[in-house]
Amino acid sequence: MAENPDDFDMLVRKAKTLAEATGRSEEDVLADLMDDGVLNESNKEKRDLVSELKEAAELINTVQAINREVSDNKVLNGNGNSTNVEIETTLEGDIVDRAIESVQRKAENIKKILILISPIFLLLGGGSLEMFGVTDFTGNDDDYDDTYYEVWGCTDYEAENYDEYANMDDGSCYYPTYGCTNDAAPNYDPEADIDDGSCEPNPPPPRPGCTDPEAENYDEEAQEDDGSCTYEEPEPIYGCTDSEANNYDAEAGEDDGSCEYDEPEPEPEPEPENNCTVEITNHYRGHVAEDDEQDAILIAFRIVPNDCEGETIEVDIDMHPPGEDDEVDYHQYVTVSGNESTDVSHTFDNVASGVWVPRITAALDNEPVEVIWMWSIEVEEETCEINLFAINIGTNNTSAVVFYDLDCGTEPNQLDGYNVTVQFLVYNVNSTNSSELPIKYNTTEHYIQGYADDPRMLRLTNFTSNNTTAYDFYWYASWENADGEWEFVERMWLNRELSA
């Protein structure tokens, strides 16, 4: 009966449910359903339906009677006790219990079948089941079995796998999408999971050929141009095809030799060959003796031209750091004309401290013809030396004064100076030997730069005591030189008697 695989799956699920209800095996129930879809034991020898139903009715009545007797305590304990139920654990009692339980299960299963097919009984019995001896197949109120039997399956009528016997949905409902599942078909449906036979065949490839109606081999049935079109060759246009010619014809496709050109200008006379050469000799570099700062560098040399009559020799004098030829820091440009040797010199003043390499370049028309490098020369950073030009002390009975003149160098200069600290101190005679502190002292600071007549002074007052008339006086000047070292100058006047 089940030709469709889905119908067969439904029969299998139905057979499982009926097997649980009737106590028959699933294989037996499935074989019974396979021929006509009805559980009627049509796969076995036919029996009289009325006899079958009467037998089922007698079985139900027997079970109900046993249930009543057990509840009245008449089977196991006699008729003398109607309140307490005492069941002895004897072999006979166990056998009876198992028998009752077995019969009761079978009766319950038959009840389920009767409930399912009760409409047939009602038709056969004219509206009553008493003709089969069944007067109460559901039991009285006391024996009513209110057990709810769950049958799991798909309960959605719209689903492909709807189960009419299921009363509990197990989430297995299946809703297939029909369509073309062949991904090579033009109407392929990627969302379809069941092919409905609607797939269409692929269209044939377009017919190749010449699709240009203007072509000689135009094919009106061609659907795709294959580049095979051919055309009549047009008559060539003759003319001048050289774009540099005066009569150039842009539309001409074939040159006919008619091009016309302007007369070429005569070639210029070649310039006479230049045989001028230059030598640079007697070169010298050094410091300028009269330069106090020694930051002026003298560059001197001789230009010796050869066969350079009428030529102008361009001379570049420059200085650059060692190894950095392209970094010119100092430059001077001069020219030399004629064919005679010429002495050239130049002084670069205020050259920064460091090492410098002089370079001389002689060129003709910006083309170098001679280049020489001289030995490097160093410009040292010159610093002054603090010089105490003069100092003198004067005292009276209450004070002492020291006059001094500090200079940077021994002659006028523009060198940077120093901050010099000056101190004037007075001690008791010979007290410096015992590390005694001075009685009094005075301190000041000067910025000493250059060489000038600019005396300064420091004074000590109110230092006398106890009618002492002789004291030791000290004068110090200290500074940090350019090398970061401390230098100082000291003068002292010991056991100096104060004048009245």
QUIGI-V399549 format. One record per residue. N is the residue number from 1. PHI is phi in degrees with one decimal (* if undefined). OMEGA is omega in radians with two decimals (none if undefined). NEAR is the number of other C-alpha atoms within 10 Angstrom. Layout:
n:phi:omega:near
N:PHI:OMEGA:NEAR
N:PHI:OMEGA:NEAR
//
This chain:
n:phi:omega:near
1:*:-3.07:11
2:-86.1:3.13:15
3:-89.6:3.13:7
4:-82.3:3.12:8
5:-59.0:3.13:9
6:-67.8:3.09:12
7:-63.4:-3.13:12
8:-65.2:3.10:15
9:-60.3:3.13:13
10:-64.4:3.12:15
11:-63.0:3.14:21
12:-61.4:3.13:18
13:-65.0:3.13:18
14:-65.5:3.14:21
15:-63.4:3.13:25
16:-63.3:-3.13:16
17:-64.2:-3.11:17
18:-69.7:3.11:20
19:-64.4:3.10:18
20:-65.9:-3.10:12
21:-78.5:-3.04:18
22:-101.9:-3.10:18
23:83.8:3.10:13
24:-83.0:3.11:13
25:-74.2:3.14:13
26:-63.5:-3.13:18
27:-63.5:-3.13:13
28:-65.7:-3.13:15
29:-65.1:-3.13:25
30:-63.0:3.10:23
31:-63.7:3.13:19
32:-68.9:-3.08:19
33:-81.7:-2.98:22
34:-63.0:-3.03:18
35:-83.4:-3.09:13
36:-135.0:3.11:13
37:77.1:-3.09:16
38:-121.6:3.10:12
39:-81.5:-3.07:19
40:-139.0:-3.13:14
41:52.9:3.13:14
42:-70.3:3.08:16
43:-85.5:3.14:16
44:-117.8:3.11:10
45:-64.3:-3.06:6
46:-68.8:3.05:9
47:-121.4:3.14:11
48:-67.8:-3.09:7
49:-61.3:-3.12:10
50:-65.2:3.13:13
51:-64.0:3.12:11
52:-60.6:-3.09:11
53:-68.1:3.11:19
54:-64.1:3.11:17
55:-61.6:3.12:15
56:-65.3:-3.13:21
57:-65.8:3.11:25
58:-60.4:3.13:15
59:-64.1:3.12:18
60:-65.2:-3.14:26
61:-62.5:3.13:19
62:-63.3:-3.14:15
63:-63.9:3.13:22
64:-64.0:3.12:20
65:-65.2:3.13:12
66:-62.3:3.13:16
67:-61.4:3.14:16
68:-66.4:3.14:15
69:-64.4:3.13:13
70:-63.8:-3.13:15
71:-68.0:3.09:15
72:-89.9:3.11:18
73:63.5:-3.10:20
74:-96.7:-3.08:16
75:-92.5:-3.00:14
76:-88.7:-3.00:17
77:-125.9:-3.14:16
78:80.3:-3.07:10
79:-95.1:-3.04:10
80:-87.8:-3.07:8
81:-133.6:-3.11:12
82:-116.4:-3.10:12
83:-118.8:-3.11:9
84:-98.2:3.11:9
85:-105.6:3.12:14
86:-123.1:-3.12:10
87:-113.0:3.12:13
88:-74.5:-3.14:11
89:-86.8:3.10:8
90:-102.3:3.12:9
91:-61.1:-3.12:9
92:-63.4:3.13:10
93:-61.5:3.12:13
94:-63.7:-3.14:13
95:-63.8:3.13:11
96:-61.7:-3.13:14
97:-58.5:-3.12:13
98:-65.7:3.13:11
99:-64.3:-3.14:12
100:-63.4:-3.12:16
101:-62.3:3.13:13
102:-64.9:3.14:13
103:-63.8:-3.11:16
104:-64.6:3.12:19
105:-63.5:-3.12:16
106:-64.9:3.12:18
107:-64.4:3.13:23
108:-63.6:3.11:19
109:-63.2:3.14:18
110:-66.7:3.09:21
111:-56.5:-3.11:21
112:-62.5:-3.14:16
113:-65.9:-3.13:15
114:-64.0:3.12:18
115:-62.5:-3.12:12
116:-68.2:-3.04:10
117:-109.4:-3.13:11
118:-58.6:3.10:16
119:-60.2:3.12:12
120:-67.6:3.12:12
121:-58.4:-3.10:19
122:-63.7:3.11:13
123:-67.2:-3.11:11
124:-71.1:-3.07:13
125:-95.0:3.13:13
126:66.8:3.07:11
127:100.2:-3.13:12
128:-143.9:3.08:14
129:-100.3:-3.07:20
130:-68.9:-3.14:15
131:-63.7:3.11:15
132:-98.8:-3.13:18
133:81.6:3.14:16
134:-100.9:-3.13:19
135:-100.7:3.14:14
136:-154.9:-3.07:13
137:-87.7:3.07:21
138:-104.8:-3.14:17
139:84.7:3.08:16
140:-78.0:-3.09:10
141:-62.4:-3.10:7
142:-73.7:-3.08:8
143:-97.5:-3.05:12
144:-62.9:3.11:10
145:-96.3:-3.11:11
146:-95.3:3.11:6
147:-64.8:3.12:6
148:-96.6:-3.11:6
149:-93.2:-3.14:9
150:-94.0:3.05:11
151:-116.3:-3.05:15
152:-89.5:3.11:17
153:167.6:3.14:20
154:-86.5:-3.08:23
155:-102.7:-3.12:20
156:-89.1:-3.08:17
157:-62.3:-3.10:11
158:-80.0:-3.07:11
159:-77.8:3.13:14
160:-66.7:-3.08:13
161:-108.5:3.11:20
162:-58.8:3.14:19
163:-112.7:-3.06:22
164:-69.9:-3.12:14
165:-93.3:-3.09:16
166:-75.7:3.01:18
167:-119.3:3.10:14
168:-130.1:-3.10:14
169:-78.8:-3.11:16
170:-102.7:3.10:12
171:75.2:-3.09:11
172:-94.1:-3.09:14
173:-57.7:-3.03:18
174:-124.2:-3.12:13
175:-121.1:-3.07:12
176:-73.5:3.04:14
177:-110.8:-3.11:13
178:-92.1:3.11:15
179:168.0:-3.13:19
180:-86.4:-3.11:23
181:-102.3:3.13:20
182:-88.9:-3.06:17
183:-70.9:3.09:11
184:-91.4:-3.12:12
185:-80.8:-3.13:15
186:-67.4:3.14:13
187:-106.0:3.12:16
188:-59.1:3.14:17
189:-111.0:-3.10:17
190:-65.1:-3.12:11
191:-91.4:-3.13:12
192:-77.4:3.07:15
193:-117.5:3.04:14
194:-130.5:-3.12:12
195:-73.8:-3.12:16
196:-104.6:3.10:12
197:76.9:-3.07:11
198:-93.9:-3.09:14
199:-60.7:-3.12:18
200:-101.0:3.11:13
201:-72.2:3.11:10
202:-69.3:3.13:10
203:-68.6:3.12:8
204:-67.5:3.13:6
205:-63.1:-3.13:8
206:-64.4:-3.12:11
207:-79.7:-3.14:13
208:-80.0:3.09:15
209:160.7:3.13:19
210:-87.0:-3.08:23
211:-103.7:-3.13:20
212:-91.2:-3.13:17
213:-62.1:-3.13:11
214:-80.7:-3.08:12
215:-79.6:3.13:14
216:-68.1:-3.07:12
217:-108.2:3.14:15
218:-59.5:3.13:18
219:-115.7:-3.06:17
220:-71.0:3.11:11
221:-92.8:3.13:12
222:-69.4:3.14:15
223:-108.3:-3.11:14
224:-142.1:-3.09:13
225:-72.5:-3.12:16
226:-107.3:3.08:12
227:75.2:-3.08:11
228:-95.2:-3.07:13
229:-61.0:3.07:17
230:-124.4:-3.05:13
231:-134.3:3.06:10
232:-69.6:3.11:8
233:-71.7:3.12:6
234:-74.4:3.08:6
235:-64.3:-3.13:7
236:-66.5:3.06:11
237:-100.4:-3.12:13
238:-91.5:3.11:15
239:167.9:3.14:19
240:-85.8:-3.09:23
241:-104.0:3.14:20
242:-90.8:-3.09:17
243:-67.2:3.11:11
244:-84.7:-3.09:11
245:-80.2:3.13:14
246:-68.1:-3.07:12
247:-110.0:-3.13:15
248:-59.3:3.13:18
249:-113.8:-3.08:17
250:-67.4:-3.11:11
251:-90.1:-3.11:12
252:-71.4:3.10:15
253:-105.1:-3.13:14
254:-141.3:-3.07:12
255:-73.0:-3.12:16
256:-107.9:3.09:12
257:77.4:-3.07:11
258:-96.5:-3.07:13
259:-62.0:3.14:17
260:-121.2:-3.07:13
261:-134.8:3.03:10
262:-70.5:3.08:7
263:-65.6:-3.13:6
264:-68.2:3.09:6
265:-72.0:-3.13:6
266:-66.5:3.12:6
267:-64.6:3.11:6
268:-66.5:3.11:6
269:-64.9:3.12:6
270:-63.9:3.12:6
271:-70.0:3.13:6
272:-63.9:-3.10:6
273:-66.1:-3.12:6
274:-93.6:-3.14:10
275:-107.1:-3.07:9
276:-69.5:3.03:16
277:-128.9:-3.09:16
278:-135.2:3.00:21
279:-118.2:3.06:15
280:-116.7:-3.06:19
281:-127.7:3.05:14
282:50.7:-3.09:9
283:-82.7:-3.09:18
284:-145.9:2.98:14
285:-143.1:-3.12:19
286:-177.2:3.11:17
287:-80.1:3.09:19
288:-88.3:-3.02:16
289:-61.3:-3.07:11
290:-78.7:-3.09:8
291:-85.8:-3.10:13
292:-62.1:-3.09:14
293:-79.6:-3.13:21
294:58.3:3.09:20
295:-115.4:3.08:20
296:-105.2:-3.12:20
297:-119.0:3.14:24
298:-97.6:3.06:16
299:-114.7:-3.13:22
300:-138.6:-3.12:18
301:-165.8:3.13:17
302:-124.8:3.06:16
303:-95.4:-3.12:21
304:-118.1:3.11:17
305:-82.9:3.11:21
306:-139.7:-3.12:15
307:59.0:-3.08:14
308:-117.6:3.13:19
309:-59.9:3.13:13
310:81.3:3.13:10
311:-97.5:3.04:16
312:-110.4:-3.13:15
313:-94.1:3.14:26
314:-92.5:-3.06:19
315:-120.3:3.06:22
316:-111.8:3.09:16
317:-111.2:3.13:20
318:-145.3:3.08:22
319:-132.4:-3.14:27
320:-142.4:3.09:19
321:-65.3:-3.14:17
322:-59.6:3.09:12
323:77.0:-3.11:8
324:-126.6:-3.05:10
325:-60.6:-3.07:12
326:-84.9:-3.12:8
327:-100.4:-3.10:12
328:-89.2:-3.13:15
329:-97.6:-3.13:12
330:-132.2:-3.05:14
331:-146.6:3.06:15
332:-142.9:-3.11:13
333:-115.6:3.07:12
334:-137.4:3.09:13
335:-125.8:3.10:12
336:-130.8:-3.13:19
337:-117.0:3.07:15
338:93.6:-3.06:15
339:-113.0:-3.12:19
340:-101.3:3.06:13
341:-65.3:-3.08:17
342:-135.8:3.06:14
343:-86.1:-3.11:14
344:-126.1:3.06:16
345:-146.2:3.09:14
346:-154.8:3.13:16
347:-112.5:3.01:16
348:-93.6:-3.10:17
349:-101.9:3.14:16
350:54.8:3.10:13
351:-74.2:-3.13:19
352:-66.3:3.14:14
353:-64.8:-3.10:13
354:139.5:-3.12:12
355:-104.3:-3.08:14
356:-130.8:3.13:22
357:-115.6:3.08:20
358:-75.3:3.12:24
359:-138.4:3.12:20
360:-119.2:3.13:22
361:-125.9:3.05:19
362:-108.2:-3.05:24
363:-137.4:3.01:18
364:-121.8:-3.11:18
365:51.6:3.09:10
366:67.2:3.08:10
367:-106.3:-3.11:10
368:-60.6:3.08:14
369:-116.4:3.11:16
370:-159.0:3.11:15
371:-137.9:3.05:15
372:-132.5:3.03:13
373:-114.2:3.09:13
374:-96.9:3.06:15
375:-63.8:-3.14:12
376:-69.1:3.14:16
377:-136.0:-3.06:17
378:-109.5:3.02:17
379:-110.4:-3.13:19
380:-86.1:3.09:14
381:-74.9:-3.06:13
382:-86.0:3.10:14
383:-126.5:-3.11:17
384:-87.8:3.05:22
385:-111.1:3.13:19
386:-68.2:-3.07:25
387:-126.8:3.06:15
388:-86.5:-3.06:16
389:-72.1:-3.13:16
390:-159.7:3.07:11
391:-152.1:-3.13:15
392:-154.3:-3.12:11
393:-124.2:3.07:16
394:-134.5:-3.10:12
395:-134.2:2.93:17
396:-140.8:-3.02:13
397:-72.6:-3.11:17
398:-131.3:-3.06:15
399:-152.4:3.08:15
400:-141.6:-3.13:20
401:-131.2:3.06:15
402:-117.6:3.08:18
403:-108.3:-3.10:14
404:-149.3:3.11:17
405:-132.9:3.12:17
406:-102.8:3.12:24
407:-130.3:3.04:24
408:-100.7:-3.05:25
409:91.7:-3.09:21
410:-115.5:3.11:15
411:-152.5:-3.09:10
412:-56.8:-3.14:13
413:-160.1:3.13:16
414:-112.4:-3.10:13
415:-72.2:3.08:18
416:-66.7:-3.10:14
417:-102.1:-3.10:19
418:-138.3:2.95:20
419:-86.1:-3.06:14
420:-114.0:3.09:20
421:-96.7:-3.10:16
422:-121.6:3.11:21
423:-129.6:3.06:16
424:-127.6:-3.01:23
425:-129.4:3.07:21
426:-127.9:3.13:24
427:-126.5:2.88:21
428:-66.1:-3.06:20
429:-58.3:3.11:15
430:62.5:-3.12:13
431:-77.5:3.13:14
432:-67.3:3.12:13
433:-70.5:-3.13:7
434:-102.4:3.13:7
435:58.4:3.09:8
436:-76.9:-3.13:11
437:-68.3:3.12:13
438:-65.1:3.07:15
439:-67.7:-3.14:14
440:-159.5:3.09:14
441:-151.3:3.13:19
442:-136.3:-3.07:14
443:-129.6:3.06:14
444:-148.0:-3.13:12
445:-137.2:3.11:13
446:-128.7:2.96:13
447:-96.9:-3.06:14
448:-98.4:3.14:21
449:-141.5:3.08:21
450:72.5:-3.11:19
451:-118.8:-3.09:20
452:-153.5:3.09:17
453:-88.9:-3.07:9
454:-141.3:-3.13:9
455:-65.1:3.12:13
456:-128.4:-3.08:12
457:-145.6:2.99:15
458:-135.0:-3.06:19
459:-125.1:3.00:17
460:-122.1:-3.11:17
461:-134.3:3.02:15
462:54.9:3.11:11
463:-113.4:-3.09:16
464:-78.4:3.13:18
465:-164.1:3.04:8
466:54.7:3.10:5
467:57.5:3.09:7
468:-78.6:-3.07:12
469:-113.5:-3.12:17
470:-126.0:-3.11:17
471:-144.5:3.02:20
472:-100.0:3.13:19
473:-116.8:3.12:22
474:-129.4:3.09:17
475:-132.8:-3.13:22
476:-128.6:2.95:16
477:-128.0:-3.11:21
478:-135.9:-3.13:18
479:-159.2:3.08:19
480:-102.7:-3.07:14
481:-81.3:-3.06:17
482:-66.2:3.13:15
483:-90.1:3.14:7
484:80.1:-3.14:8
485:-103.8:3.13:8
486:-89.1:3.07:10
487:-124.8:3.11:13
488:-152.4:3.07:13
489:-124.0:-3.08:13
490:-127.5:3.00:12
491:-135.8:-3.13:12
492:-142.0:3.06:15
493:-131.4:-2.99:13
494:-96.4:3.09:15
495:51.9:-3.10:15
496:-78.8:-3.12:14
497:-85.2:3.12:15
498:-76.2:3.10:17
499:-84.1:-3.08:12
500:-74.2:none:8
//
